Amino acid sequence: MKAEAMNKPATATKLRLTKKLKGTNDNNLAGYIFISPWLIGFLLLTAWPIIQSFYLSFTEYSLLEAPTWTGTDNYANIFTSDNDFKTSLKVTFIFVLFSVPLKLFFSLMVAMMLNKNVKGMNLYRTAIYFPSLIGGSIAVAALWRNMFNLNGYFNHVLSWFGIQGVGWITNPHTSLGTLILLNTWQFGSTMVIFLAGLKQIPGELYESASVDGASKLRKFFHITLPMLSPVMFFNLVLGIIGSFQMFTSAFIVTQGGPINSTYMYALFLYEKAFKHYQMGYASALAWILLVIVALMTAINFLVSRYWVFYETDGGKQK
C-alpha cells in the first residue's frame, strides 16, 4: 500500500508533463503551419537560389547549355584579367564614399527642420516624404536624365543667369555626380528614421543645456549627435548596403557611360549575366559583392563601439 501511495504522485506528475509536452508540440505545429507560406517562399525563392548561385560561380554556364565545372577559374579571371571589374569596383566605391555621407547629412538636416512644433507640420512632412515613394523608380530616373541632359531643365535654369550649361550626364567629369545627387535626393526613408530618433531624445536634456548657457551648435554636437548615434549607425549600414547595389539609376540615366565613368558594379554584373549570358561568371561577381558588403558591414560594427552611444553600459557600447 505504501509503495502504491508513493507511486501515485510520481504518476500524476508524469501525466502532467506528458500533457504539457503534448500541448507544446501542438502549439509548435500550429506555429509552423502559420509560417509555412513564408517558410516555403524563403526556401524556394531565397535559400535555393543562393545555393544554386554559389554552385554556378564555379561553373561556365550560359543558360542555353548545362553548366560545366571550371573550379575557381571565374574568380581567377575576375581578379587577374578583367579590367571592367576593377573599373566598376572603383566607380562603386567612389559612389558609396560620397553618396552615403551626403544622404545622411541631408536627411538629418531635413529631419531636424521637420522636428519642430509648427502648425501644419504633418502636412509638410507628408509633402516632403511623398516624392520618396517613387524615388527609386524607373520613371524618376528617366526624369533625372531629361533634367540633366544638354537641353534639360537644369541648363535652362542656368541660362536665366547667363550661365552656359553642359551635358551633365554625357560629361565624364560630372556624370557620376548626377547619380550621387539623385541618390541624395532619395532621402525619404532615411529622414523618417532620423525623425523618429529625434522624437525619442528627452526634451529635458536641451532644457538643462539651455540653463547652462549652451549654444544651439553645442547642443547639436553634445546632445543630438550622441543620442542619435544608434539611429545614425543603422542608417549608415543600410545606406552602404543599398549604395553597393545601386543599379536602376546607372542603367536608366547613363547606362554606365560616358567612358565607363558611371559603370557601377551591379550594372557590370547585370551585363555579364543578361547581355553576355555568362551566368557562372555573374554568380562569382555576386558572391564577391556579398563578401565586400559583409566586410564593410563588419568594419562598421567594429568601429561603432567608438562612436555609437547607448543608454545602457554607462552610455557607451562595449
N, C-alpha and C positions, 0 to 999 in steps of 0.2 A: 504493500500500500504506500509505504514511504517513497519507494522508487517511482511509482506512478505519479504521486503528488509532485515529486521533484521534476519529472519529465514534462508535466503539463505546462509550466511557464516557458520552458525551452521550446516546446512545440508551438505554443501561441506566438512566441517571438519569431520563430522560423516562418510561420504562416504570414505574419505581418510583413516581414522582409520580402517574402515571395510576392505578396500583393503589391508592395511598394515598387519592387523591381519591375513587375509586370506593367504597373501603371506608368513607370518611367519609360519603358520600352515603347508603350503605346503612344506616349507623348512625343518621343523621338521620331517614331514612324509618321505621326501626323505632321510633325515639323518638316521632315524630308519630303513628304507629299506636297506641302505648300510651296517649298522652294524648288521643287523639281523642274518647273519651267525654266527658271533662271539657271539651275544646275546643268540641265541638258543643253541649254544655249551656250553656257560657258564652255562645256566640254567639247561641243561640236564646232562652235564658231570662234573660240579663242584658244583653248588648250591644244586641240588637234592641229589647227593651222600653225601654231608656234612650233610644235614638234615637227611637222612637215617642213616648215621653213628651215629649221636647224639641219634637218637631213639634206634638203636640197642645196644648202650652202656648200656642201661638199661634193656636188654633182654638176654636170653640164646638162642643162635642161632647157628646152626651147618651146614647151607646151605642145609641140607637134609630134615629138618623139619621146620615148621613155627616157627617164633620167639616167645618165651614165656616171658612175662613181669616179671622181677625179681626186679625191683626197683633199689636201689643202691647197690645190693649185689656184683656186679662186682667190683665196686670201693672199697667196704669194704674188699673184699678178696685181692685185689691188695695191699692195704696199710697195712693190718694186717697179712696176712698169706703167701704171695708169696715172697719167698726168691730170686727167679730168678729176680723179679722186682727190688729188692734192688741191686743185683749184677750188672744187666745190667745198671742201672742208675749210679752206682758208676763208672763202666768202661767208660761209655759215658762221664761223667763229667771229668774224668782224661784225656780222649782223647781230649776233647774240650780245657781243660786248657793248654795242651802242644802243640797241633797241630795248633791252631789258631794263637798264637803269633809267632811260628816258621815260619808259612807260610807267615804271614805279614812281618816279618823281612827279610826273604829270598827274597820275591817278591820285597820289596823296594830296597834291595841291588842290585838285578839284574836290576831293572828299572833304578837305578842311573847309573849303568855301561853302559846301553844302551842309556842313555840320553846325549850322547857326539857327537860332530861333528867330526866323523871319517869316512873316505872314506869306502864305502860299509856297513855302519851301518844298512841300511834297510835289507840287506841280513842276517846280524847277528840276527836282531830282528825276522825275519821270521823263521830262523833256530831254535832259542830258543823257540819261541812260538808254532811251528808246533807240537811237541810231545803232547802239551796240548789238541790238537784237539781230541786225542784218549786217553787222560789221565784218564778218568773215566770209560773206557770200561772194559768189562769182559776179553778181550784179555790181556790188560795191567796188570790186577790183577793176571791172570794166570802166566804171565811172571814174575811178582814180586814174586810169590810163588816159581817158579823154581829158581830164583836168590838167595833166602834166605833159601832154604832148606839145609839139611846137605851136600849134594853133589852139591850144587848150585855154580853159578859163583862167588859169593862174597867170599865164603870159598876157592874157587880155587885161587882167587887173594891173599887172606891172606896166602895161603900155599907158595907163592913165597917168602914171608918174614919169613918163618919158624913159622908161627902162626897157631895153631890148631883151626879151626873154630868150631862152634856149630850149632845145628839146630835152627836157629833164629826164625822160625815160630812154632817150636814144643817145645820151651822152654818158660814156663810161665813168666819168668823174662824179656824176650826180645821180645815176640810175639807182644805185644801192641806197642812197639817201632817201629817195622817194618811197622805197619799200620800208625803210626804218620809220619814216614819218607815218606811213599807213598803219604800221603795227602799233605805233604810239597812239594814234587816233582811236584804235580799238581798245579803249581803256575801261569800258563799262563794267565788266565783271570784277576787275581788279579794284576799281574805285568803290564798288558796293562793299567789297570785303573790307577795304580800308575804313569806309564809313561805319560799318558795324563795329570795327575795332575801336574807333574813336568814341562811339557811344558807350563803350564799356569803361572808359577812363573816368575815375571818380572826379566830380567837379570840385571836391574839397581840396584836391592837390593844387589846382590852379588858384583857388581862393587863398590858400596858405602861402603860395608863392607870391601872390599879389601883395599880401600883407607884409612880406619880407622885402618888397620892392623889386621883385624880379621883372625884367622886361619881357615882351612877347617872344623875342628871339631866344632868351634864356629859358623860358617855359617850354618852347618847342624842342630845344636840344636836351633839356634835363628832365622833362616830364613826358611830352608827347612821344618822342622817338623811343625812349626806353620802354615805356608802357606799350607801345605799338610794335615793338621788335618781333614778337612771335607772329603777328599778322604779316609783317613785312617779310619775315623769313618764309612763311607759307606762300606768299605771292611771288617771292623770288624763285623758289623751287619750281612752281608751276610755270612761271614766265620762261625760265631756262628750258624746261622740257618742251613747252609749246614752240619756242623760237627755233629750236633744233629741228622741229618737224615742219617748219613753215614751207608750204608748197603752193597753195592757191594763188597768192599774190604774185609770186615769181612766175608762175605758169601763165597767168592771165595778163599781167601788166607788162612784163618784159620778156617772158619765155627764155630767161637765162641770159639774155644779151643786155647791152651790146658787148661784144668781145668777152663773153663769159663773166662780166662784172657783177651779175646777179644770179650766177649759176649755183643755186642752193643745193645742198646735199640731197634733200628729198626729191628735188627735180631731177638730179642726176640718177638717183635710184629708180625713179619712175621711167625715165627714158631707157635705161638698161632693161627694165622688165617688160614694158609695153610698146617700146619703139623698136628695140633691137631683139626682143624676145630672149634675152639672156636671164632666165628666171633663177638659175642657180647662182649666177654672179650677183644678181639683185638681192637674193636672200643673204648672201655673205655681206653685202653692203648694209642690209637691215640689221644684222647682228652686230656689226661694227658700230653702227649708230646706237644700238641698245647699250653696248659697253661704254661708249663715250658719255651718253646721258647718265648712266648709272654711276660712272666715276665722278662726273660733275656734281651729281646729287650727293654722293658720299662726301666729297670735299666740302660741300656746303654744310652738311650735318656736322662734320668735324670742326669747321671754323665757327659754326654758330654758337658754340659754348663760350666764345669770347665776346659776343656782342648781342646775343639774344637773352633777354631777362624775363624771368617768370616770378609769380607771386610766391612760389614755394622755394625751399632751399635757400633762404636768405635773399631771394630776389634774382638769383642768377642760376642758370643751368649748370649742372656739374657733369 
